[in-house]
Amino acid sequence: MAILQFLFIVLVPVVVAAGSLIALFAVGALFDALDHPDELRGRIEAAFRRPPRTPREAGPEHYYRPYWSARP
């Protein structure tokens, strides 16, 4: 029984402090979104944008040949 009381006394302040920090960051994010709505739109679009494709090496049939290439 004493362990439960101790855990309750320790966990309640930790949960309250963590909840207040989360609420503080949420209010800050809300004010930032209200101040800069165009940046928020850009962030959302960037989150769903596909990453660029990985570059591929040009094969031997590619139109570009360096001038120092031994092949004609």
C-alpha positions in Angstrom: 0.0 0.0 0.0 2.8 2.4 0.8 4.4 1.8 -2.6 1.2 2.8 -4.3 1.0 6.0 -2.3 4.7 6.8 -3.1 4.2 6.2 -6.8 1.0 8.3 -6.8 2.9 11.2 -5.0 5.8 10.9 -7.5 3.9 10.3 -10.7 1.2 13.0 -10.4 3.6 16.0 -10.4 5.6 14.4 -13.2 2.4 14.0 -15.3 1.3 17.5 -14.5 4.6 19.0 -15.4 4.9 17.1 -18.7 1.3 18.0 -19.6 1.9 21.7 -18.9 5.1 21.6 -21.1 3.1 19.9 -23.9 0.3 22.5 -23.6 2.9 25.3 -23.7 4.5 24.0 -26.9 1.0 23.5 -28.5 0.0 27.1 -27.7 3.3 28.3 -29.2 2.7 26.3 -32.3 -0.8 27.7 -32.6 0.5 31.3 -32.4 3.2 30.5 -34.9 0.6 29.1 -37.3 -1.6 32.1 -36.9 1.2 34.6 -37.4 2.6 32.8 -40.5 -0.1 30.8 -42.3 1.8 30.7 -45.6 4.8 29.0 -43.9 2.5 26.5 -42.4 1.0 25.6 -45.8 4.5 25.2 -47.1 5.5 22.9 -44.2 2.4 20.7 -44.8 3.1 20.5 -48.5 6.7 19.6 -47.9 5.7 16.8 -45.6 3.7 15.1 -48.4 6.2 15.9 -51.2 7.9 12.9 -52.7 11.7 12.8 -52.2 13.8 13.3 -55.4 14.7 10.2 -57.3 18.2 8.7 -56.8 20.5 9.5 -59.6 21.4 6.7 -62.0 24.7 6.3 -63.8 24.6 6.9 -67.5 25.1 3.7 -69.5 27.5 3.1 -72.4 24.8 4.1 -74.9 24.4 7.6 -73.4 24.8 10.5 -75.8 27.4 12.3 -73.7 31.0 11.0 -73.9 33.8 12.9 -72.2 36.5 14.2 -74.6 39.1 12.1 -72.8 37.2 8.9 -73.5 39.1 6.3 -75.5 36.0 5.4 -77.5 35.2 7.4 -80.7 
